[in-house]
Amino acid sequence: MATIVQYSRLGGPDVLEVVEVPIPTVTPGQVLVEVQAIGVNPIDSKLRSGKRPTPPIDAPRRVGSDASGVVLEVGSGVDGWAVGDEVIVQGATGAYASHLVLEPSTLVRKPSVWTWSQAAAVGIPVSTAYQALRSLGVGEGTRLLIHGGTGGVGQAAVQFAVAWGATVFATASPSNHARLVELGAVPLSYGDGLVERVREAAPDGIDVVLDGAGTDEALQASLDLVTDRSQIGTIVAGARAAELGIRAWSGGSPVPLTEEELRLRSEGVPAAIELASQGQFDVEVSERFPLARAADAQRLSEEGHTRGKIVLIP
């Protein structure tokens, strides 16, 4: 039997149900993966709670999109994958599970440098960070401010930007400043006086802002620091982007990603793997929960103060 997590009504974490079902059957063009770890992302809770609008629920709905695991079976017509291959899963439907039947397009080879937990944690955060930074034109010499520098997306964004030659300033609570220094960023505390602290740390100014916090303070500071609003992007406060005249991707943005932005997202994990092979990209997993405690994992995620990533272990 396989274990899955599902919900039949919108609500808090307690609506999640852990259910035993038969191990799914592979059909032509698919592969069966035994899951080793599962990434918990904010979008999981937003969909479950109804904060992100979805169609009415007329059948139990599965949870999650990111995971890592081992190929158990390969369907006819599938090339390039074999039983025993270790994989990263991105864009799956119902990744909170012990077994998944998947299209080969959702798989990336897991590098040996990452643990199962690290590999499960990269899908959405790494793809989001890479696409946002590329869309904002971050590169050699860019002075970049990241709000929320020690979350999953924030840490990925810091590492990409540093690798590309940018000077990175990032906000976090003081207890997390050492992690930002370790990743190559100049740490800044959020709270009263943020704009002044940024200007003191970056006397030549800030060129680009990536907002991963979504607070009023972060958004106002961004507007105060960067005149060209096309150089400010948010991945959290998308619903306010048009009002503020800034750019937004996911995070509730009513504007779908363009084909170019989708292509950039697909490049994120391979780019991180390449940097990891050179010792330039680390994935921090802060909390691990058994799959049966998916509700507890989502509660912690919803608090919004977790450093790095939360994962589930089947």
Secondary structure, DSSP 8 states (H G I E B T S, - for coil): -EEEEEESS-SSGGG-EEEEE------TT-EEEEEEEEEE-HHHHHHHHTSS------S-EE---EEEEEEEEE-TT--S--TT-EEEE-S-SS-SBSEEEE-GGGEEE--TTS-HHHHHTSHHHHHHHHHHHHHTT--TT-EEEEESTTBHHHHHHHHHHHHTT-EEEEE--GGGHHHHHHHT-EEE--STTHHHHHHHH-TT--SEEEESS--HHHHHHHHHH-S-GGGEEESS-GGGHHHHT-EE-STT-SS---HHHHHHHHHHHHHHHHHHHTT-----EEEEEEGGGHHHHHHHHHHS--SBEEEEE-
